[in-house]
Amino acid sequence: QTAERGPLEQMMRWKSAQYLRTGQVDRFASRWNVELLQRIHATRTPDFAGMLTALWAGDRLAAVHMGMRSRHVWHYWFPSYDPDLGAYSPGMVMLAKMAEAAPALGLRTIDLGLGDAVYKERFMSGSVPLARGVVAPAPVRLSRRAADTAESLVRRSPLMPAARSAAGISGLRRT
């Protein structure tokens, strides 16, 4: 764990570049999001704290994770790594080191979040079913339902793999 801000700033640069490469919305283009992450990083209470983890290869920053914890759960939120070191799986190494360190920090669970990424399947020891919903006025709900339907049709289209390949996008994700 580190209280330094340099690794946090590097994480946001690496993550922004990843979002651009994969056609996702850059969450760190919004000053509000950056300030929120900085406030979470600075918070330290028994029931809630920002958790910034850095993995170094000698003097070189190899991977960074910014998340948060409740009393006993570590919420895995923004992992990133030096793309030039990708062949060495620095993100996976860092997650393994985090899992080793968790019990000494009083953490019983690392919540890897929603999704079925390969690394989550490799690290998980169980899962919890999640429900998802929106509380919003009718026009917003209808708009969301239309967007969900359109996204589902696009995902199921036989043209989707070719379109992703042509666009250089590795996956389609709603943000």
GUZALUM-769207 format. One line per field, with one value per atom (N, C-alpha, C): chain; x, y, z negated. Coordinates in pm, 1 decimal. Layout:
<recs>
ch	c(A ...)
px	c(X ...)
py	c(Y ...)
pz	c(Z ...)
</recs>
This chain:
<recs>
ch	c(A A A A A A A A A A A A A A A A A A A A A A A A A A A A A A A A A A A A A A A A A A A A A A A A A A A A A A A A A A A A A A A A A A A A A A A A A A A A A A A A A A A A A A A A A A A A A A A A A A A A A A A A A A A A A A A A A A A A A A A A A A A A A A A A A A A A A A A A A A A A A A A A A A A A A A A A A A A A A A A A A A A A A A A A A A A A A A A A A A A A A A A A A A A A A A A A A A A A A A A A A A A A A A A A A A A A A A A A A A A A A A A A A A A A A A A A A A A A A A A A A A A A A A A A A A A A A A A A A A A A A A A A A A A A A A A A A A A A A A A A A A A A A A A A A A A A A A A A A A A A A A A A A A A A A A A A A A A A A A A A A A A A A A A A A A A A A A A A A A A A A A A A A A A A A A A A A A A A A A A A A A A A A A A A A A A A A A A A A A A A A A A A A A A A A A A A A A A A A A A A A A A A A A A A A A A A A A A A A A A A A A A A A A A A A A A A A A A A A A A A A A A A A A A A A A A A A A A A A A A A A A A A A A A A A A A A A A A A A A A A A A A A A A A A A A A A A A A A A A A A A A A A A A A A A A A A A A A A A A A A A A A A A)
px	c(84.9 0.0 88.5 39.9 117.3 26.7 76.7 3.7 49.2 151.0 201.8 96.0 102.2 7.3 64.9 196.1 256.4 201.1 197.0 139.2 -8.5 -84.3 -224.9 -236.8 -157.0 -160.1 -117.3 -16.8 26.4 -83.0 -152.5 -262.9 -366.3 -400.1 -501.5 -452.8 -324.4 -270.9 -277.9 -233.1 -238.6 -383.0 -471.9 -611.3 -676.3 -647.8 -701.5 -656.6 -529.6 -478.2 -548.3 -573.9 -645.2 -787.2 -855.8 -992.4 -993.2 -897.4 -891.6 -862.4 -768.9 -734.8 -852.8 -936.2 -1044.7 -1179.7 -1180.7 -1304.3 -1402.0 -1353.3 -1440.3 -1433.0 -1528.0 -1528.0 -1415.8 -1335.4 -1226.4 -1284.3 -1292.5 -1349.5 -1265.5 -1139.6 -1051.1 -1042.2 -1121.2 -1130.9 -1218.5 -1295.7 -1383.6 -1309.3 -1295.7 -1228.1 -1298.9 -1431.2 -1509.4 -1465.5 -1448.3 -1405.1 -1265.4 -1176.1 -1038.3 -1038.4 -1113.8 -1119.8 -1181.1 -1282.5 -1342.1 -1238.6 -1164.6 -1062.8 -955.8 -915.8 -816.8 -869.8 -997.9 -1057.9 -1066.2 -1103.9 -1109.1 -969.6 -869.5 -730.9 -686.1 -729.9 -687.0 -765.9 -873.5 -959.3 -905.0 -897.3 -850.4 -936.2 -1031.9 -1110.5 -1117.4 -1155.4 -1167.0 -1271.4 -1375.7 -1483.6 -1472.0 -1385.3 -1369.6 -1234.4 -1166.3 -1038.3 -1008.2 -938.6 -884.4 -767.1 -749.4 -641.8 -565.6 -448.5 -363.4 -248.4 -235.4 -132.4 -43.2 86.9 182.0 277.2 305.8 402.7 519.7 638.7 759.5 847.1 910.7 1013.2 1143.5 1214.4 1330.8 1282.7 1333.0 1292.5 1176.1 1127.0 1022.6 884.8 790.9 653.5 593.7 551.3 501.9 349.3 284.4 138.4 88.6 -34.3 -97.3 -244.0 -296.1 -439.5 -492.0 -601.0 -669.6 -806.5 -831.0 -959.6 -995.4 -1078.8 -1118.8 -1155.2 -1165.7 -1203.3 -1308.1 -1391.9 -1478.8 -1405.1 -1471.1 -1399.6 -1329.4 -1397.7 -1340.3 -1336.9 -1377.1 -1382.7 -1298.3 -1211.6 -1128.6 -1199.1 -1235.9 -1307.3 -1206.3 -1190.6 -1096.8 -1161.6 -1099.9 -1169.5 -1096.0 -977.4 -904.8 -763.7 -749.0 -614.3 -555.8 -426.3 -358.3 -212.4 -148.5 -7.9 63.1 195.3 278.6 261.6 205.3 181.5 310.1 423.6 550.5 592.0 531.8 562.9 451.2 355.8 239.3 271.9 379.4 416.3 447.3 475.3 510.2 390.4 273.7 149.4 161.4 207.6 224.1 93.2 -18.7 -147.4 -184.1 -159.3 -187.5 -94.8 31.9 127.5 82.1 41.5 -2.1 -127.2 -223.2 -344.3 -309.9 -217.4 -174.3 -110.7 -28.3 35.0 -70.0 -172.0 -279.9 -353.9 -381.0 -450.6 -367.3 -235.7 -147.7 -149.5 -157.3 -150.6 -283.7 -394.0 -527.4 -550.6 -521.1 -550.3 -477.9 -354.2 -278.9 -339.6 -416.7 -484.7 -624.9 -662.1 -794.7 -903.2 -862.9 -957.9 -986.0 -1112.6 -1153.7 -1189.5 -1223.8 -1273.2 -1212.2 -1178.3 -1147.1 -1261.5 -1338.8 -1453.4 -1403.1 -1401.4 -1350.1 -1453.1 -1574.1 -1675.3 -1745.5 -1837.2 -1921.3 -1839.4 -1872.4 -1806.0 -1744.0 -1706.9 -1653.9 -1515.8 -1432.8 -1297.5 -1220.0 -1126.7 -1049.4 -976.0 -916.5 -842.5 -934.9 -1060.3 -1155.5 -1183.9 -1198.9 -1223.3 -1104.4 -983.3 -863.1 -847.2 -891.6 -868.4 -985.9 -1105.1 -1221.2 -1229.7 -1282.2 -1308.6 -1459.1 -1535.3 -1680.5 -1740.6 -1872.6 -1940.0 -2069.8 -2119.0 -2243.1 -2333.6 -2456.3 -2546.5 -2577.4 -2582.3 -2611.0 -2736.2 -2809.0 -2923.9 -2885.6 -2947.0 -2914.0 -3044.2 -3050.3 -3172.0 -3148.6 -3251.2 -3244.6 -3370.4 -3353.0 -3465.9 -3461.0 -3557.3 -3555.7 -3695.8 -3718.7 -3847.9 -3870.5 -3997.8 -4034.4 -3956.9 -3938.5 -3864.4 -3720.7 -3658.3 -3520.7 -3521.1 -3616.6 -3625.8 -3649.2 -3739.3 -3768.1 -3645.1 -3574.4 -3452.6 -3348.4 -3334.1 -3237.5 -3275.4 -3405.0 -3451.5 -3422.2 -3444.6 -3416.3 -3266.9 -3183.5 -3038.3 -2995.6 -3052.7 -3020.9 -3060.2 -3177.6 -3224.2 -3132.4 -3095.8 -3006.0 -2870.2 -2817.4 -2688.4 -2695.9 -2803.9 -2821.7 -2825.9 -2895.9 -2902.6 -2765.1 -2690.9 -2556.6 -2465.8 -2469.7 -2385.0 -2414.6 -2541.5 -2580.2 -2562.0 -2532.5 -2519.5 -2402.2 -2421.2 -2310.2 -2199.7 -2229.2 -2128.7 -2041.0 -2077.2 -2006.2 -1857.1 -1814.5 -1670.4 -1592.0 -1645.2 -1576.1 -1573.0 -1682.4 -1687.3 -1587.8 -1580.3 -1483.7 -1342.5 -1314.4 -1181.1 -1145.5 -1237.0 -1212.4 -1190.6 -1259.7 -1248.5 -1130.8 -1069.2 -958.1 -1004.3 -1128.0 -1183.7 -1188.2 -1137.6 -1132.1 -1262.8 -1350.2 -1477.4 -1572.6 -1698.4 -1799.2 -1849.6 -1834.4 -1875.7 -1951.2 -2058.2 -2130.3 -2056.1 -2045.6 -1980.4 -2079.6)
py	c(-117.7 0.0 122.7 228.4 350.7 472.0 573.9 699.4 799.0 764.8 853.2 877.6 995.9 1026.2 996.3 985.2 957.1 830.2 717.7 596.4 612.1 688.3 711.9 786.6 887.8 964.3 877.8 792.2 702.5 602.5 552.2 459.2 524.0 650.5 717.9 738.9 768.5 783.2 650.0 540.9 409.4 369.5 393.2 354.2 438.5 567.4 653.3 603.2 567.5 515.2 384.1 299.4 172.7 200.7 293.8 327.7 373.6 457.1 505.7 392.0 302.9 188.7 96.1 79.5 -18.4 44.4 172.4 237.7 263.7 269.6 295.9 443.9 487.1 624.2 637.4 741.9 767.2 828.3 748.4 795.7 905.3 914.2 1012.7 1141.9 1152.9 1278.4 1376.3 1324.9 1407.3 1447.2 1575.6 1625.7 1575.1 1565.6 1518.9 1379.1 1289.3 1152.3 1150.1 1232.0 1237.9 1286.3 1392.1 1445.3 1344.4 1271.4 1167.9 1061.6 1014.6 913.2 965.1 1090.9 1149.9 1157.8 1190.9 1197.2 1057.7 960.1 822.6 778.1 806.8 770.5 829.2 950.0 1018.6 976.8 903.0 865.6 743.0 751.9 640.6 632.5 542.4 517.3 365.7 317.9 172.5 106.9 182.2 124.5 152.4 245.4 278.5 344.6 301.6 364.2 342.0 436.8 417.9 322.0 239.9 140.4 151.4 213.2 225.3 127.5 37.4 -65.9 -48.3 -55.9 -40.5 -159.5 -208.4 -316.2 -258.0 -275.0 -220.7 -334.5 -314.6 -405.8 -327.1 -342.5 -258.4 -115.7 -21.6 118.6 153.4 56.7 82.4 43.5 136.1 107.9 14.1 -103.7 -206.1 -212.5 -194.0 -203.4 -122.5 -75.6 2.6 -37.7 -45.7 -68.5 36.3 101.3 191.9 133.9 108.2 56.4 114.4 44.4 88.3 -34.5 -14.4 -124.9 -79.6 -174.7 -156.7 -226.1 -257.5 -317.5 -448.2 -535.1 -666.3 -700.8 -607.4 -635.4 -533.8 -585.8 -502.7 -499.2 -381.9 -365.8 -334.5 -428.5 -419.6 -331.7 -217.1 -117.0 -75.9 -16.8 32.1 -28.0 -146.9 -201.6 -147.9 -128.7 -87.2 -131.5 -133.7 -174.9 -109.9 -112.3 -58.8 -149.0 -97.7 -183.5 -244.3 -177.5 -232.6 -357.5 -380.2 -498.7 -602.7 -582.7 -669.7 -816.9 -850.1 -990.6 -1061.4 -983.1 -1040.9 -1045.4 -1008.2 -1010.0 -937.0 -811.4 -742.1 -722.6 -709.2 -696.2 -821.4 -936.3 -1064.9 -1084.8 -1049.2 -1061.6 -973.0 -849.4 -758.3 -811.7 -862.7 -917.2 -1035.8 -1119.4 -1231.6 -1180.5 -1077.4 -1018.9 -954.4 -892.2 -833.9 -942.9 -1054.4 -1165.6 -1220.0 -1225.9 -1272.0 -1175.5 -1044.9 -943.2 -920.9 -955.1 -922.8 -970.6 -1096.2 -1140.4 -1058.0 -1019.7 -940.1 -800.8 -755.8 -625.5 -638.6 -760.8 -784.6 -798.4 -818.7 -828.7 -975.2 -1009.2 -1147.8 -1176.8 -1071.0 -1087.9 -981.4 -1020.8 -923.8 -933.5 -827.1 -822.1 -775.9 -868.1 -837.5 -770.8 -754.2 -680.5 -762.2 -695.1 -754.8 -785.5 -893.2 -926.9 -1064.1 -1112.5 -1248.6 -1251.0 -1156.2 -1151.9 -1277.0 -1318.6 -1440.5 -1431.6 -1316.2 -1306.5 -1327.4 -1284.2 -1303.6 -1452.1 -1523.1 -1667.2 -1738.3 -1691.6 -1755.1 -1730.0 -1612.7 -1575.5 -1600.7 -1612.5 -1619.6 -1754.1 -1746.5 -1867.3 -1887.7 -1793.3 -1801.3 -1681.0 -1676.8 -1562.8 -1535.4 -1414.6 -1370.5 -1319.8 -1370.8 -1320.2 -1172.6 -1096.0 -953.5 -919.9 -822.8 -768.5 -628.8 -584.5 -453.6 -384.2 -255.3 -182.3 -33.4 37.9 183.3 240.0 339.1 413.8 548.5 570.6 692.7 719.8 842.7 874.6 788.3 771.3 684.4 714.2 839.8 862.7 809.1 821.3 771.0 618.7 555.0 408.3 358.1 424.0 382.2 398.5 508.7 531.4 424.3 390.8 288.6 151.9 120.8 -7.1 -15.0 95.1 97.9 78.6 143.3 127.9 -15.6 -76.7 -216.6 -310.1 -287.0 -370.2 -355.9 -232.2 -208.3 -273.7 -260.9 -321.8 -473.4 -533.4 -677.3 -723.8 -649.7 -684.6 -675.3 -571.3 -554.4 -667.9 -701.9 -809.7 -943.7 -969.2 -1097.4 -1100.1 -988.2 -981.5 -1067.8 -1144.0 -1222.9 -1134.0 -1006.8 -913.8 -855.0 -876.7 -814.4 -847.1 -973.2 -1000.5 -928.4 -926.0 -858.2 -706.9 -650.9 -506.7 -467.0 -547.6 -518.3 -525.2 -626.5 -642.8 -525.4 -485.5 -373.7 -244.0 -226.4 -103.2 -108.6 -226.2 -239.3 -240.7 -284.5 -286.4 -432.1 -453.0 -590.3 -632.8 -542.0 -579.9 -462.4 -488.1 -384.3 -383.3 -270.1 -260.1 -130.2 -138.0 -17.2 43.6 174.3 242.3 327.1)
pz	c(0.0 0.0 0.0 63.9 68.5 54.3 -13.6 -27.3 79.8 156.8 261.9 368.6 430.6 537.3 675.1 687.7 818.2 882.4 809.2 867.3 904.6 826.1 858.5 991.4 1008.6 1134.2 1252.3 1232.1 1340.0 1374.2 1271.5 1296.2 1386.4 1357.4 1438.0 1581.7 1601.1 1738.2 1813.0 1748.6 1813.7 1844.1 1749.1 1767.1 1877.4 1883.2 1989.7 2125.8 2137.6 2264.7 2300.7 2201.1 2225.0 2273.2 2208.6 2250.8 2396.0 2433.6 2571.5 2669.0 2633.1 2719.2 2741.6 2638.4 2645.2 2678.7 2710.8 2752.5 2639.9 2516.8 2401.9 2363.6 2287.0 2236.2 2133.8 2146.7 2052.5 1925.8 1821.9 1695.1 1631.7 1667.4 1606.4 1686.9 1792.2 1865.7 1787.9 1693.6 1610.2 1483.2 1460.6 1340.5 1213.9 1221.0 1106.7 1065.9 1162.8 1132.7 1073.1 1127.9 1077.0 932.2 905.1 768.6 672.0 716.4 632.2 596.7 696.3 671.3 576.2 590.7 500.9 357.6 341.6 208.0 147.0 226.9 175.4 134.1 216.1 185.2 51.7 21.6 -100.5 -224.4 -208.0 -321.0 -392.7 -526.1 -609.2 -734.6 -737.2 -858.5 -875.7 -993.4 -1012.2 -920.8 -885.5 -805.0 -655.5 -617.0 -475.1 -453.7 -347.5 -313.5 -165.9 -108.9 25.0 14.7 116.8 115.9 247.4 243.7 361.6 346.1 440.3 437.3 558.6 538.2 647.9 649.7 768.9 788.7 866.3 812.2 873.9 923.1 1035.9 1087.8 1079.2 969.3 944.9 922.8 1001.7 990.7 1082.4 1155.7 1254.9 1200.9 1210.4 1171.1 1274.8 1231.3 1323.6 1327.7 1212.0 1206.0 1086.4 1098.5 992.4 985.8 864.9 846.6 748.5 787.2 695.2 666.9 542.1 500.3 365.5 295.4 163.1 81.7 -48.3 -133.6 -233.4 -269.7 -385.6 -499.9 -606.4 -719.3 -680.3 -603.7 -572.7 -423.6 -337.0 -193.2 -117.5 -30.9 57.0 191.8 235.4 362.6 473.1 562.2 674.1 779.8 810.2 887.5 1014.4 1004.0 1120.5 1125.8 1183.1 1202.6 1333.6 1334.6 1458.2 1449.8 1565.4 1566.5 1684.2 1676.9 1783.9 1905.4 2015.4 2132.3 2189.1 2168.4 2217.2 2140.9 2024.2 1943.5 1950.9 2039.7 2049.2 2063.4 2132.4 2152.9 2020.6 1915.5 1785.5 1690.0 1738.4 1659.6 1526.1 1526.9 1398.6 1322.9 1392.7 1324.8 1249.1 1309.7 1243.4 1123.1 1140.1 1029.5 913.5 945.0 840.4 769.6 844.5 782.5 691.4 733.7 649.0 519.7 530.2 410.8 320.1 380.6 301.8 224.3 291.1 226.5 110.3 126.9 18.7 -99.5 -71.2 -176.8 -247.8 -184.3 -237.4 -381.4 -416.7 -554.0 -660.8 -635.9 -732.8 -750.2 -652.0 -659.3 -718.3 -757.8 -813.6 -708.0 -584.2 -473.6 -442.4 -439.1 -416.2 -271.6 -197.6 -60.9 29.0 150.8 255.4 355.1 364.2 455.0 591.1 687.5 820.8 910.6 861.9 936.2 1042.7 1108.9 1211.3 1336.9 1402.5 1528.4 1523.7 1640.6 1650.1 1715.2 1679.9 1734.1 1691.9 1774.1 1748.3 1615.1 1583.6 1457.4 1337.9 1349.5 1239.4 1220.3 1330.3 1321.1 1257.8 1286.5 1231.7 1082.6 1035.4 896.5 803.8 856.8 767.3 695.5 573.7 497.7 480.8 531.8 523.7 593.1 596.1 656.5 582.8 601.1 539.2 651.1 660.7 764.8 741.1 848.3 839.3 917.4 868.3 941.0 986.3 1093.2 1148.0 1183.1 1159.1 1190.6 1191.4 1226.9 1234.1 1169.8 1086.1 1032.4 1102.1 1189.7 1270.1 1322.9 1366.5 1428.2 1552.5 1590.1 1702.8 1830.7 1872.9 1998.4 1993.2 1876.5 1861.9 1867.5 1800.0 1802.6 1944.4 2017.7 2155.8 2243.8 2225.4 2303.1 2270.6 2143.9 2101.4 2158.8 2155.6 2209.2 2359.5 2431.7 2576.4 2601.4 2520.3 2536.1 2506.8 2401.6 2369.1 2482.8 2541.5 2653.0 2773.2 2806.1 2919.6 2895.5 2772.8 2741.0 2754.4 2707.1 2715.7 2861.6 2945.4 3088.6 3154.2 3119.7 3176.6 3131.0 3000.9 2948.0 3015.7 3047.1 3106.8 3258.3 3318.4 3463.3 3510.9 3618.1 3672.0 3729.7 3750.1 3802.3 3692.2 3565.9 3454.8 3450.2 3461.1 3454.8 3564.2 3683.9 3793.9 3771.6 3720.0 3694.1 3585.0 3478.2 3371.1 3424.6 3502.7 3559.2 3648.8 3733.6 3826.1 3751.3 3639.8 3562.3 3463.5 3449.5 3354.7 3211.6 3187.4 3052.3 3005.7 2882.8 2831.9 2768.2 2733.6 2672.8 2670.5 2655.2 2645.5 2503.8 2436.2 2297.7 2277.3 2202.3 2164.0 2046.2 2045.5 1933.4 1859.3)
</recs>
